[in-house]
Amino acid sequence: MSATERGESKIRIRPMEPMDIDRVLAIDSKITGVRRAATYTDLIIGDLGKIPDLSFVAEVDGEVQGFLLARRDYFGEPFSEEGMIHILGVEPDYWRQGIATRMVDALAETCQEKKLNAVRIMIDERDDQLQSLFERSGFRRGKLVDYTKKFKK
Ligand SMILES: CC(C)(COP(=O)(O)OP(=O)(O)OC[C@H]1O[C@@H](n2cnc3c(N)ncnc32)[C@H](O)[C@@H]1OP(=O)(O)O)[C@@H](O)C(=O)NCCC(=O)NCCS
């Protein structure tokens, strides 16, 4: 049994730094499978490695095993200043240990400290796992509906 399984490992949540990008992309490609030319995470971080301002990583025993990309954004009219989560991911060997929850809770706390009005994420309505994760952290389904016009390629 590993130290992690025995609950002895130390999880630390901290803001994401440029030095974390390679590790974040490695976790992302492990989750998404075969490395594609560009993943969604690559696109969000961008070529210049500009990290969205409310992003976090989770370290377990000093190594990054989870990431959450989020930024300050504006919604509605009159507008509300909120935190917007783009994506989060945890190294598969570390799933179901509360790491994602810890990152989401750290983000929510930071958004409150920064006097933002809320924190938000778009979730597929069929994704019960992700909905359960966020509901357990106090998120509730909102009233905005996704309207999209798709283009043929
Ligand atoms: C989704 C993901 C980030 C969850 O990370 P995690 O650290 O394992 O999540 P947590 O341990 O904090 O889980 C909290 C709760 O969420 C729910 N949950 C998380 N993963 C689940 C799963 N595979 N099946 C069912 N419920 C799940 C459970 O309610 C869980 O609580 P429990 O373990 O006490 O039952 C991780 O599975 C992942 O990286 N998945 C691939 C990428 C992805 O889907 N990202 C989200 C798109 S933005």
The ligand as an ORCA input file, in Angstrom:
! r2SCAN-3c Opt
* xyz 0 1
  C     -12.818     14.997    -12.695
  C     -11.501     14.940    -11.905
  C     -10.805     16.284    -12.022
  C     -11.839     14.620    -10.434
  O     -10.627     14.660     -9.674
  P     -10.527     13.949     -8.239
  O      -9.375     14.555     -7.528
  O     -10.530     12.493     -8.419
  O     -11.911     14.409     -7.552
  P     -12.278     14.309     -5.995
  O     -11.498     13.213     -5.351
  O     -12.160     15.657     -5.404
  O     -13.802     13.868     -6.112
  C     -14.821     14.525     -5.405
  C     -16.162     13.895     -5.731
  O     -16.469     14.021     -7.123
  C     -17.165     12.827     -7.559
  N     -16.310     12.083     -8.490
  C     -15.061     12.410     -8.891
  N     -14.591     11.482     -9.764
  C     -15.567     10.559     -9.912
  C     -15.688      9.368    -10.662
  N     -14.708      8.927    -11.469
  N     -16.838      8.657    -10.573
  C     -17.825      9.084     -9.788
  N     -17.786     10.219     -9.026
  C     -16.671     10.936     -9.095
  C     -17.419     12.029     -6.315
  O     -18.619     12.515     -5.747
  C     -16.221     12.400     -5.473
  O     -16.389     12.199     -4.101
  P     -16.051     10.745     -3.456
  O     -14.707     10.322     -3.981
  O     -16.064     11.020     -1.967
  O     -17.165      9.856     -3.905
  C     -10.572     13.800    -12.421
  O     -11.302     12.590    -12.425
  C     -10.031     14.065    -13.823
  O      -8.971     14.662    -13.986
  N     -10.769     13.591    -14.859
  C     -10.374     13.767    -16.250
  C     -10.471     15.200    -16.688
  C     -11.846     15.772    -16.524
  O     -12.860     15.110    -16.732
  N     -11.879     17.055    -16.161
  C     -13.104     17.789    -16.009
  C     -13.437     18.514    -17.270
  S     -13.168     20.228    -17.042
*
